[in-house]
Amino acid sequence: MGRIIYEVTESIRIAMAQIRANKMRSALTMLGVVIGIVAVTLMGTAIRGIDIGFDRSLAMLGDDVLYVQKWPWHNVDDWWNYVDRTPMHPEDVAKLNRIIAGATDSQLVLAVFADARSSTLKAEGLMVSGVFTRGTTADYGRIVTTGFSEGRMFSDGESDAARQVCVLGYDVAQALFPGRSSVGSTVKVEGEPFEVIGVLDRQGSFLGLFSFDNQMIMPLGAYRKYFGIRDDNTEIQVKIKDKTRMEDAREELTGAMRRVRGQVPGERDNFSVNGQQAFKKQLDPIKQGIAFAGLFVTGLSLFVGAIGIMNITFVSVKERTKEIGTRKALGARRRTILLQFLIEAVSICILGGVIGLGLTYLLFAVIRSAAPSFPIEFSVVLVLVSMLVSVLTGVLSGIIPAWGASRLDPVVALRYE
Amino acid sequence: MIPPAPVESRPARPVGPLVIAIEGVTKLYQMGEETIHALRGVTLEIRRNEYLAIMGPSGSGKSTLMNMLGCLDTPTSGRYEFNGIGVAGMTDDELAEIRNREIGFVFQTFNLLPRSDALRNVELPLIYGGVPALERHERARQALQDVGLGNRIHHKPNELSGGQRQRVAIARALVNRPSIILADEPTGNLDSKTGVEIMALFEDLYEQGNTLIVVTHEESVARHARRIIRLHDGLIESDAPVE
């Protein structure tokens, strides 16, 4: 037992002396590992960031809300099966809520009708176009978990009376009333005056495509009065009780909707129940693809670094053939020689890994100051994984030359000049 | 094959216990198509506290015999016993163990580790022998003292003269208190004055009871020994005491 400890400490000492004696060579070899480690840690963090970004976006859709719509959220090849479906109607919602209220132990809480279109808003000479405009009832406020940066949601009374009031998304309010409160002001929606009664909290965009802050909400009655019914965009949002039992809720909702629609057994659903899982299902392969491709490409740089180490270890073994012979003559066993060169390769990799981690740390600081919203963190796990990868690289690249060295015939090695 | 030197002509042997006994040892090398008979049947006994020189022209099998005696190589056929233990069938690591404990090597080119100081170099066999650090330092220091380098223990090889380097190598060979010291042309890389000093050191070691085997092609070096074995074409040509 003692012997292996002495051999290992001796090997570490020799490895350090060797690195010091060949500074330039060691530094250049290390560079490959440094680049590899920086690339792999950055890519790993980027993938993690994308992951968190996806999750944040999906959370915006509400992880406890199901959407009943004419079209499903995934692409369909048989569009003709969907195009003639009946759009959602406010009466469907009333029936649905009655069924929910009548059911015992229902997984569903509340259904809300919503219609949507794009409209142009004007206020005091400023104009915003392409605002996602939603007409719905006061129940919408009971489903959506977004808070209000100021003001409030419209009430049941305002909703039933089709009052011309509205709630603005954060960006819309900022654009029309820069730097001041907008509650109590009037905006013109396609020329019709609406009183602003609330502004939503800032939410960000969904996968960078659709901004949840570029929207406005108004009572359905007022919406219908001015914008009519563009049935295709109608939807029923249904809040569920327990998000861990999403599938139960989905089944119950499908059954309830079939009753609302008076569908007979065997008939295909004439509506789609959508949820954020649909996105997850579509996004997960993309996410995995990015992760795989990214890690593969950065892994290649580490692989090139590993080949550099292997090369330098071969050179080191060749140069020190006579030394290997001497060591064997003095009683070094195969294991001893193997360990010595393996430890040399691993030492270079660990040094490279530490330098790489240092660089990554600096790069993170730069990224964080340049893009504060990008979710990166310099974690203990990152350090441990990088060190593990470094050691593994060292072992894998050193093992072949080290094994070769350990098998050298001492007679031949001693004669080597 | 019977060695040509008739048994009757051999001198009276020292009566120390047997260290090395080889009998009918042959060694074949494959050099491409050709098979080289480096040793054709060598029989030899070496006892404790002998001072032996092995001589012979190049190609005589001198180096092969030395490698064999040093357990760096194993015979193709024949018997080799080291302290009564058969060496022929040993694995590489078992041979390494024997070399570490029983044999001290002194090379023509010294073979010191260039980046380690004298003390570290001398400690090396003790590291492989699993000796704890404190005892290691003490023994290595003592060995360097014994060869007259007590004031040079932290010098690197390139800070030492040729003779001093060879003394470090001799200290390294002695430090494990081996059964034999095997020196291959120990003065080959030294000027004659330094060579004489090294041979005087060998004489001291012999006086202290060590067993020395010196491989050389120089008659003047060989004459320091008490017994000379001359090889020719893989066979012992003569095995005689030095008058």
Chai-1 contact restraints between the chains, C-beta under 6 A:
chainA,res_idxA,chainB,res_idxB,connection_type,confidence,min_distance_angstrom,max_distance_angstrom,comment,restraint_id
A,G2,B,G130,contact,1.0,0.0,6.0,A-B,restraint_1
A,R3,B,G130,contact,1.0,0.0,6.0,A-B,restraint_2
A,Y6,B,I127,contact,1.0,0.0,6.0,A-B,restraint_3
A,E10,B,I127,contact,1.0,0.0,6.0,A-B,restraint_4
A,A17,B,R115,contact,1.0,0.0,6.0,A-B,restraint_5
A,A21,B,R115,contact,1.0,0.0,6.0,A-B,restraint_6
A,T326,B,N111,contact,1.0,0.0,6.0,A-B,restraint_7
A,A329,B,F105,contact,1.0,0.0,6.0,A-B,restraint_8
A,L330,B,L124,contact,1.0,0.0,6.0,A-B,restraint_9
A,L330,B,P125,contact,1.0,0.0,6.0,A-B,restraint_10
A,G331,B,A96,contact,1.0,0.0,6.0,A-B,restraint_11
A,G331,B,R99,contact,1.0,0.0,6.0,A-B,restraint_12
A,G331,B,N100,contact,1.0,0.0,6.0,A-B,restraint_13
A,G331,B,P125,contact,1.0,0.0,6.0,A-B,restraint_14
A,G331,B,Y128,contact,1.0,0.0,6.0,A-B,restraint_15
A,A332,B,Y128,contact,1.0,0.0,6.0,A-B,restraint_16
A,R333,B,D93,contact,1.0,0.0,6.0,A-B,restraint_17
A,R333,B,A96,contact,1.0,0.0,6.0,A-B,restraint_18
A,P410,B,L72,contact,1.0,0.0,6.0,A-B,restraint_19
A,V411,B,N67,contact,1.0,0.0,6.0,A-B,restraint_20
A,V411,B,L72,contact,1.0,0.0,6.0,A-B,restraint_21
A,V411,B,D73,contact,1.0,0.0,6.0,A-B,restraint_22
